[in-house]
Amino acid sequence: MKKLFDGFKADIKFRGAGPGRRLNDEARGVPDSPVKERPAPRKAPAGEAQIAAASAAIARLDSKHGKGKTPHKDTVPTPVKDIAHKQELKVKPTSKEAGTEKDSMYDIIFRCPLTGEILQMEKIESHLKKSIEMLTEADPISASIMKIYTFNKHQDKVKLGVETMARYLKNIIENPNEEKYKKIKLSNKVFQEKVICLEGAHEFLEAVGFEKKTLALQGQGIITMLQNNLQEEFYILGSDTLYRLNDLQNYHDSLLNGEPLIAILDRQPQIFVPSHQAAKFNLTDDFYNLTVDEIRLEQKLRTEKLKQDSMLRTKAMRDREEKQQIKKYKYTVLRIRFPDGYMLQGLFYAEEQLSVLVDFIRQYLQNDWLPFELICSCGQKLKDEQVTFNECGLVPSALLTFHWDEAILADIEATNGYKTESVLKQDLLSSAKTLT
């Protein structure tokens, strides 16, 4: 049976491999002689790699601040990537009070990428700041870069400031013997408007090796400077620059590849037994970008306006208004009903793409390699995985139907002794709740 399914997997891969080519066909686009590719330049870690490194640094710092005991192997902090994976796969256990509609909904909660802690929405921002501050002692470069990208809300200003600081470092790397590139005047207009105004920029420059010093103005002697108070503050890079060019290059690359530290929305997966209440959702106020009072007031005004000009509105105008209404939702609850009636539920951002939902479903399937389809309540198949839930009309909640790919399913069910009755993993079904 295992060989049979391996054959099905190979057949599916073969179908998606594209058109073939005969052995006697002339090769097209092949150069006469192989060209050696230049080795790719070394890049500083970015994205998940940077966060994972920062998470490990915080773990080392916590161990250092402990009582000197070696942590037990079971208590060593799990890397952030592994934490995210495990928590995505862990379905909420059934509580003693399960079985009510209230239990089927949940609060909006987030996970810190650095520490893995799960917190309510109103607490996660302060926790992220504390986590970055903790990182400062262990890895000041990474911490300062995270501050720049996370604490400054205007991304255009962040981009200008980062490019300016990167240019400072690049000038030093390319001209290590030029003293003028190792000094930054604090009163410089560009520096004031683009760099020092960013939170975290000061910490980054100091972590790189710049020191604040007061120097005499150019062309002024030390005595004249003291008599007339003619002095300027500068950031000065140390004299060991020639021996630190590789480090400066890494700092330069890390700065350009930095990303804001963003809390991870907890999917809070849940399994439900078959129920007639599958399409019933109770959403909390957190799902709205606007407050409840604001929405009620706007709805009242909209209703009054519709009574006045309902005869003048075109279909295009109504569609635009409907899209504007949808954008007011920040999150969406999606429920997927499987052929056996069981349902899988998860929480998503309204602007996430359908591909995120597909990946979410696959990790709970017994046969995650089989192609499947998702069908809306209106009967439409969701084919484009690059569209957002907003664009699909799947906000603030939706019930979808799961179907295996019919052509592949026919081939599989034609085999002796195989049935596709159970779709989800068996160990998940024991934690299923009941919707009432």
Long-range contacts (C-beta under 8 A, 24 or more apart in sequence): 1-417, 1-418, 4-415, 5-367, 8-408, 8-411, 8-412, 9-369, 11-411, 12-369, 12-370, 12-371, 12-408, 43-253, 43-257, 44-250, 44-253, 44-254, 44-257, 45-254, 45-257, 46-254, 46-257, 46-258, 46-259, 47-257, 47-259, 48-80, 48-81, 50-142, 50-145, 50-254, 50-257, 50-258, 50-259, 51-80, 51-113, 51-114, 51-261, 52-79, 52-80, 52-81, 53-139, 53-142, 54-114, 54-135, 54-139, 54-142, 54-143, 54-146, 55-79, 55-80, 55-113, 55-114, 55-115, 55-116, 57-135, 57-138, 57-139, 57-142, 58-114, 58-115, 58-131, 58-134, 58-135, 58-138, 60-138, 61-134, 61-135, 61-137, 61-138, 77-116, 78-116, 80-113, 80-114, 80-116, 83-111, 83-116, 84-111, 84-113, 84-264, 87-111, 87-118, 87-266, 88-267, 88-269, 88-360, 88-363, 89-363, 89-364, 90-269, 91-269, 91-270, 91-271, 91-364, 91-428, 91-431, 92-268, 92-269, 92-270, 92-431, 93-431, 94-431, 94-432, 94-433, 98-433, 98-434, 99-433, 99-434, 99-436, 100-436, 101-277, 101-280, 101-282, 101-435, 101-436, 102-282, 103-433, 104-270, 104-272, 104-282, 104-345, 104-433, 104-435, 105-281, 105-282, 105-283, 105-284, 105-333, 106-268, 106-270, 106-347, 107-284, 107-286, 108-265, 108-284, 108-286, 108-287, 108-331, 108-347, 109-266, 109-268, 110-263, 110-264, 110-265, 110-266, 111-263, 111-264, 111-265, 111-266, 112-263, 112-264, 113-261, 113-262, 113-263, 113-264, 114-261, 118-266, 121-286, 124-263, 125-263, 128-261, 128-263, 131-261, 132-261, 136-203, 140-203, 140-206, 140-207, 141-204, 141-207, 141-208, 141-251, 141-254, 142-254, 143-203, 143-207, 144-200, 144-201, 144-203, 144-204, 144-207, 145-200, 145-204, 145-254, 145-255, 145-258, 146-200, 146-258, 146-260, 146-261, 147-199, 147-200, 147-203, 147-204, 148-198, 148-199, 148-200, 148-201, 148-204, 148-255, 148-258, 149-258, 149-259, 149-260, 149-261, 150-260, 150-261, 150-262, 151-199, 151-200, 152-198, 152-199, 152-200, 157-194, 157-197, 157-198, 158-198, 160-194, 161-194, 161-195, 161-197, 161-198, 161-201, 162-255, 162-256, 162-258, 163-256, 164-190, 164-191, 164-194, 164-195, 165-195, 165-201, 165-204, 165-205, 165-255, 166-252, 166-255, 166-256, 169-208, 169-248, 169-249, 169-251, 169-252, 169-255, 170-252, 172-237, 172-241, 172-248, 173-245, 173-248, 173-249, 173-252, 176-241, 176-242, 176-245, 177-242, 182-236, 182-237, 182-241, 183-215, 183-234, 183-235, 183-236, 183-237, 184-210, 184-234, 184-235, 185-232, 185-233, 185-234, 186-212, 186-232, 186-233, 186-234, 186-235, 187-232, 187-233, 204-255, 205-235, 208-237, 208-248, 208-251, 209-237, 209-238, 209-244, 210-235, 210-236, 210-237, 211-235, 211-236, 211-237, 211-238, 212-236, 265-331, 265-347, 265-348, 265-349, 266-347, 267-346, 267-347, 267-348, 267-360, 268-346, 268-347, 269-344, 269-345, 269-346, 269-360, 269-364, 270-344, 270-345, 270-346, 270-433, 271-342, 271-343, 271-344, 271-345, 271-424, 271-428, 271-429, 271-431, 271-432, 271-433, 272-335, 272-342, 272-343, 272-344, 272-345, 272-432, 272-433, 272-434, 272-435, 273-341, 273-342, 273-432, 273-433, 273-434, 273-435, 274-340, 274-341, 274-342, 274-343, 275-343, 275-434, 275-435, 275-436, 277-435, 277-436, 278-335, 278-337, 278-343, 278-399, 278-435, 279-335, 279-377, 279-399, 280-435, 281-333, 281-335, 281-396, 281-397, 283-333, 283-396, 283-397, 286-330, 286-331, 287-329, 287-330, 287-331, 287-332, 287-333, 287-396, 288-328, 288-329, 288-330, 288-396, 289-327, 289-328, 289-329, 289-330, 290-328, 295-328, 326-350, 326-390, 326-393, 326-395, 327-390, 329-390, 329-395, 329-396, 331-395, 331-396, 332-389, 332-394, 332-395, 332-396, 332-397, 332-398, 333-396, 333-397, 333-398, 334-389, 334-394, 334-397, 334-398, 334-400, 335-397, 335-398, 335-399, 335-400, 336-361, 336-374, 336-400, 336-401, 336-402, 337-399, 337-400, 337-401, 337-402, 338-402, 338-423, 338-424, 339-402, 339-403, 339-404, 339-420, 339-421, 339-423, 340-421, 340-422, 340-423, 342-423, 342-424, 342-429, 342-432, 343-435, 344-424, 348-389, 349-389, 350-388, 350-389, 350-390, 350-395, 350-396, 351-388, 351-389, 351-390, 352-388, 352-389, 353-385, 353-386, 353-387, 353-388, 353-389, 354-382, 354-384, 354-385, 354-386, 354-387, 354-388, 354-389, 354-392, 355-385, 355-386, 357-389, 358-385, 361-402, 364-424, 364-425, 364-428, 365-423, 365-424, 365-425, 366-422, 366-423, 366-424, 366-425, 366-426, 370-404, 370-405, 370-408, 370-409, 370-412, 371-404, 371-405, 371-408, 372-402, 372-403, 372-404, 372-405, 373-402, 373-403, 373-404, 373-405, 374-400, 374-401, 374-402, 374-403, 375-400, 375-401, 375-403, 376-400, 376-401, 377-401
